Amino acid sequence: MVFRKALSRKVLPPIAAVFAVAGNAAQADWQLDGSASSFFYVTNKAAAVSEVNSFSGLSGSISDAGAATLSIDLATVDTAIDIRNQRMRDIVFQVAQFPKAEVSVTVDVEAMKAMKAGIGSTGSYPVSVSLHGVKAEMTADLQVIKLDATTLQVQLARPLIVAADKFGLAAGVEELRTVANLPSITPNVVVDFTLVYRE
């Protein structure tokens, strides 16, 4: 399998080390192509209204040591409405204090390079997430496909549900509900993404 499916902390690299690798392109074997990648999340409000939001500021890498990372610039949130974008930045994400979300997962680099074009691998993997000052581990079902000799695509095999309270965002969501004068906002969002890394 391309991604190592082990929950042991001995397998997952320390968060600090992962971030250091992500910030040093010289150590990275593959770089995330932000223009070819996408990251969406779906919100629900007033008990019946669902909306698709996205982030355009995506970056990351896969290092020679096997640390695959994704960095999300939270200020690039796009809800299709300017005032709502501002409220998400200022009230929910508080980007002045917490500008980015960071995601990491361990990669078997040799297996990845050995994959043939068009061949994919699907499985359930441990993922480390740092968001709003909180670091937590989640499990994601990922599909990894070698598109060609120098291009790797990573996407969710099924959508991922993220709870606001797990990352200290529940209070911001409630404040947003009050400011927007809404009867309710569901505190959980459904996440989906497709990431393209190029060697």
JOKA-V988901 format. One record per backbone hydrogen bond with DSSP energy under -0.5 kcal/mol. CO is the residue of the C=O (numbers start at 1). NH is the residue of the N-H. If there is no record, write none. Layout:
co->(CO/CO)
nh->(NH/NH)
//
This chain:
co->(2/4/8/8/14/15/16/17/18/19/21/23/24/25/27/30/31/32/33/33/34/38/39/40/41/42/43/44/45/45/48/49/51/51/53/54/55/56/57/59/60/61/62/62/63/66/66/67/68/69/70/71/71/72/72/73/74/76/78/81/82/83/84/85/86/87/87/88/89/89/94/94/99/99/101/102/103/104/105/106/107/108/109/110/111/112/116/119/121/123/125/127/128/129/130/131/134/136/138/140/140/141/141/142/143/144/145/145/146/148/150/151/151/152/153/154/155/160/160/162/163/163/164/164/165/169/170/171/172/173/174/175/176/177/178/184/187/189/189/190/191/192/193/194/195/195/196/197/198)
nh->(108/6/11/12/18/19/20/21/22/23/24/25/27/28/64/62/198/34/36/37/37/194/55/192/53/190/51/186/48/49/50/45/43/53/41/78/39/58/73/71/32/69/29/30/66/68/107/63/105/61/103/59/73/74/101/76/77/56/54/85/86/87/88/89/90/91/92/93/94/95/97/98/74/75/72/130/70/128/68/4/109/112/113/114/115/115/119/146/144/142/140/138/104/136/102/134/131/129/127/125/142/157/158/123/155/121/147/153/118/151/199/147/148/197/145/195/143/162/191/189/166/167/167/169/168/173/174/175/176/177/178/179/180/182/181/46/164/162/191/42/160/40/156/38/154/197/33/152/31)
//
